[in-house]
């Protein structure tokens, strides 16, 4: 044979090898039905690798064999998710599950709801984007809005296809691959792999991972993709966030489509006709769970019909149409050696139980929060007690019981300190709250934790806790405002920094000087003002100056105006009033602005037919969810409040309307039926 014929045969062999390896990979990772041993699979892969080394002209970057380590990254690039990656609300008993189902049925006004059950893997949630069938980008969940680009690391996971299979069209054969697909799923590490990895790391003096989730997350967040490849990670898909050219009607259809595209999907998933069948599914899997290949802490239950999902909508960070049933946390006993007190960023003092290292729910823990003195008194906990600990939701350690019969008489009662353990300032109690507070604005522990929180909200990822502490020790910063005055020349001379490191830090700080109003409010660390509340305030007031103006009015006036915002009550209103009435806090804000922090204004939506009107929704609406009704009111320029006042324009009352309807009648506020509201729309 001449050279051309030889090359043609080699090319055919390579294509055959690729096809067979791809089929075997799909059988192993997707269908869970391996048809050959690992030795056979490895032998075929070695032959392909050898041929491509000799004939590089036949290399194809999108083929599965090209799961080679890419160039090590300097840092991860941040990417915006097209649609938010949500978290789930948890239920911990069948009673809570029934309550969740009943709440939905009231909103949907139907008893005929199919549910879809799937295993809740203990892994790292990621988003995978494919363009024209090829893997384009992969990112972590992050905060739900912004994640980290970990594409190169995800390419190292064999169960993630680099090229999609054409899906089967309804009533036809396989069609072409969709031009755009966003798939969501979990990066996983098997229990078996974790054991092997920890044994290896122990011998080499490296990090010992507490559980499979930590190991998986740590592995895909390595800057060198080669390290991710060596960890032998897996992947399981659970959702199609977006796809072009294919109509999907149910969540179960999504899972079937994922399998057709070539993704591994858990084989235990099932459609259930009612919650009784859901409970049977949960009980059945509980028996399998101890021997399950991967770590899992529960079952995800979804309303199967996507149109019903759309009607139910999303509240806060979680969808109404989904819930995560968490299996009872594993419990263990241990001895309390001490109770320490931590000072948080807002000055709250939190007692912490320190005990003998104990294995619980798959990881070793040595500390657990006791929340506050009231919780300690309820438990009657003493230093030296034998206690029962568990992981709440299999994550956070907590003390749930004291075994009083184990006492020897040497146990000591714990009393909350009268002065701050960090700065010796006299502790205060705030009206209506159980917690104790350190009121000192210069408290070292309080400021240290606030600095960590502040830079995380601003997204200044170059400044970790150790670097911040170093800068404080060196006198470069005294508070968060000083961060924006740092110069490269301040940092470079410090030991273990240098020119490049200093330049990276300053570049990151300068990039993050511009911030949204909602994030700025969150970063201030105002008591009771979390991420969601900050968003509501930003949308309502538009500018920081307007919010400060309202909050600094007399307490009654500011509370009245701020409490009209949905989901914001008197506690938040009072906290805002107290914060912005403090000249120290105003000076801090002015310092941030002076040092270059720019706060973006929130553009108000255009006025509509409901401009200047405030609505209150109460009871269950027959034709739409209250969330959808709220969206329609906002879209037409109106406001939606969570409480009825003299400033309320209309109360829309559905079935089983409660106290809000009564308050409207007392105040003489116009009450609309659902039919009247729809006519207004």
Secondary structure, 3 states (H helix, E strand, C coil): CCHHHHHHHHHHHHHHHHHHHHHHHHHHHCCCCCCCCHHHHHHHHHHHHHHHHHCHHHCCCCCCCCCCCCCCCCCCCEEECCCCCCECCEECCHHHHHHHHHHHHHHHCCCCCCEEEEEEECCEEEEEEEECCEEEEEEECCCCCEEEECHHHHCCCCCCCCECCCCECCCCCECCCCCEEEEEEEEECEHHHHHHHHHHHHHHCCCCCCCHHHHHHHHHCCCCHHHHHHCCCEEEEEEEEEECCCCCCEHHHHHHHHHHHCCCCCCCCEEECCHHHHHHHHHHHHHHHCCCCECEEEEEEEECEHHHHHHHCEECCEECCEEEEECCCCEEEEEEEEEEEEECCCCEEEEEEEEEEEEECCEEEEEEECCCHHHHHHHCCEECCEEEEEEECCCEEEEEEECHHHCCCCCEECCCCCECCCCCCEEEECCCCCCEEECCCCCHHHHHHHHHHHHHHHCCCCCCHHHHHHHHHCCCCCCHHHHHHCCHHHHHCCCCCHHHHHHHHHHHHHHCCEEEHHHHHHHCCCCCCCHHHHHHHHHHHCCHHHHHHHHCCCHHHHHHHHCCCCCCCHHHHHHHHHHHCCHHHHHHHHHHHHCCCEEECCCCCCCCCCCCCEEEEECECCCCCHHHHHHHHHHCCCEEECCCCCCCCEEEECECCCHHHHHHHHHCCEEECHHHHHHHC
